[in-house]
Amino acid sequence: MSQFLHVADALLSDPHVHILADNPTGVPNPIPSFKPELPAQVSGPTGTILGWVAGGGLALAVLGGLLGWGAIAIGENSERGGMAARGKKAIIMSLIAGIGIACTSGLVFAAYSMAS
């Protein structure tokens, strides 16, 4: 919500922006000036927790991919088609999970850095 207030304040305080018409009421800016900030006590620990969660999730995605490759190798060599098929699914799901974790952690870090 604070980002909306910040944008609205920036739009209304710019003299070159005219929204619908000139200001007939004579009030220069009805929205108070506001700069969004995260408190310092929240910013550090939150970044640490998000970093550890993202790193752990990516490590588990890599481990799942490696186990999937192992299942494919064992399934193909021992003629267990079901095991090889599950290994192929595990590799695909590990790739999707790794991409999802990387994108989500990047978005969360971007959102926290916008506020500071």
Secondary structure per residue as TSV (DSSP state, phi and psi in degrees):
chain	resnum	aa	ss	phi	psi
A	1	M	-	360.0	-33.2
A	2	S	H	-67.2	-30.0
A	3	Q	H	-65.3	-37.6
A	4	F	H	-64.2	-42.0
A	5	L	H	-63.7	-39.7
A	6	H	H	-64.1	-44.2
A	7	V	H	-66.9	-42.1
A	8	A	H	-63.7	-40.8
A	9	D	H	-63.7	-42.4
A	10	A	H	-65.0	-39.4
A	11	L	H	-67.9	-42.7
A	12	L	H	-76.5	-24.3
A	13	S	H	-88.6	-9.8
A	14	D	-	-78.1	122.8
A	15	P	T	-71.8	-15.6
A	16	H	T	-90.9	-7.7
A	17	V	-	-96.8	126.4
A	18	H	-	-120.4	115.1
A	19	I	S	-97.7	111.8
A	20	L	S	65.6	-55.1
A	21	A	S	-160.7	173.8
A	22	D	-	-66.8	164.3
A	23	N	-	-76.4	102.0
A	24	P	S	-78.4	-19.0
A	25	T	S	-82.7	-18.9
A	26	G	-	85.7	-1.7
A	27	V	-	-79.7	121.1
A	28	P	S	-66.1	-44.4
A	29	N	-	-154.9	109.4
A	30	P	S	-75.1	-16.4
A	31	I	S	-97.4	126.6
A	32	P	-	-68.2	154.7
A	33	S	-	-66.5	134.3
A	34	F	-	-147.8	132.0
A	35	K	-	-119.8	116.0
A	36	P	-	-71.2	135.8
A	37	E	-	-146.1	145.8
A	38	L	-	-90.0	140.4
A	39	P	-	-63.5	146.0
A	40	A	H	-62.7	-30.8
A	41	Q	H	-68.8	-22.7
A	42	V	H	-95.5	-34.9
A	43	S	H	-62.2	-47.8
A	44	G	H	-65.2	-55.5
A	45	P	H	-63.3	-35.2
A	46	T	H	-64.9	-43.4
A	47	G	H	-62.3	-38.4
A	48	T	H	-65.5	-45.6
A	49	I	H	-64.5	-44.7
A	50	L	H	-63.7	-37.6
A	51	G	H	-63.3	-44.2
A	52	W	H	-66.9	-41.4
A	53	V	H	-65.1	-44.7
A	54	A	H	-65.2	-43.1
A	55	G	H	-63.7	-42.8
A	56	G	H	-64.6	-41.2
A	57	G	H	-64.1	-41.8
A	58	L	H	-67.4	-37.1
A	59	A	H	-63.9	-40.6
A	60	L	H	-67.8	-34.2
A	61	A	H	-65.5	-40.4
A	62	V	H	-65.6	-42.2
A	63	L	H	-62.2	-41.7
A	64	G	H	-62.3	-38.9
A	65	G	H	-64.1	-43.8
A	66	L	H	-63.7	-41.4
A	67	L	H	-65.7	-34.2
A	68	G	H	-64.2	-43.5
A	69	W	H	-62.7	-38.5
A	70	G	H	-64.2	-40.9
A	71	A	H	-64.7	-36.6
A	72	I	H	-64.6	-45.8
A	73	A	H	-62.5	-45.9
A	74	I	H	-67.4	-42.7
A	75	G	H	-64.9	-40.0
A	76	E	H	-71.6	-39.6
A	77	N	H	-75.2	-28.5
A	78	S	T	-102.3	11.2
A	79	E	T	56.4	42.9
A	80	R	-	-109.1	93.3
A	81	G	H	-64.1	-35.5
A	82	G	H	-64.7	-39.4
A	83	M	H	-67.6	-39.8
A	84	A	H	-66.5	-38.6
A	85	A	H	-66.0	-40.3
A	86	R	H	-66.2	-34.5
A	87	G	H	-65.3	-39.4
A	88	K	H	-65.1	-40.9
A	89	K	H	-63.9	-38.7
A	90	A	H	-63.8	-38.4
A	91	I	H	-65.8	-45.0
A	92	I	H	-63.6	-44.6
A	93	M	H	-67.0	-34.3
A	94	S	H	-66.1	-40.0
A	95	L	H	-63.5	-45.2
A	96	I	H	-64.2	-42.2
A	97	A	H	-64.4	-42.6
A	98	G	H	-63.3	-42.5
A	99	I	H	-65.4	-42.0
A	100	G	H	-63.3	-43.2
A	101	I	H	-66.0	-42.7
A	102	A	H	-63.5	-44.5
A	103	C	H	-67.2	-43.8
A	104	T	H	-65.8	-44.0
A	105	S	H	-65.9	-36.2
A	106	G	H	-64.1	-41.3
A	107	L	H	-65.5	-41.4
A	108	V	H	-66.2	-43.7
A	109	F	H	-63.2	-37.1
A	110	A	H	-65.3	-40.9
A	111	A	H	-64.7	-39.7
A	112	Y	H	-71.5	-33.3
A	113	S	H	-76.7	-23.7
A	114	M	H	-65.8	-32.8
A	115	A	T	-78.4	-13.6
A	116	S	-	-100.9	360.0
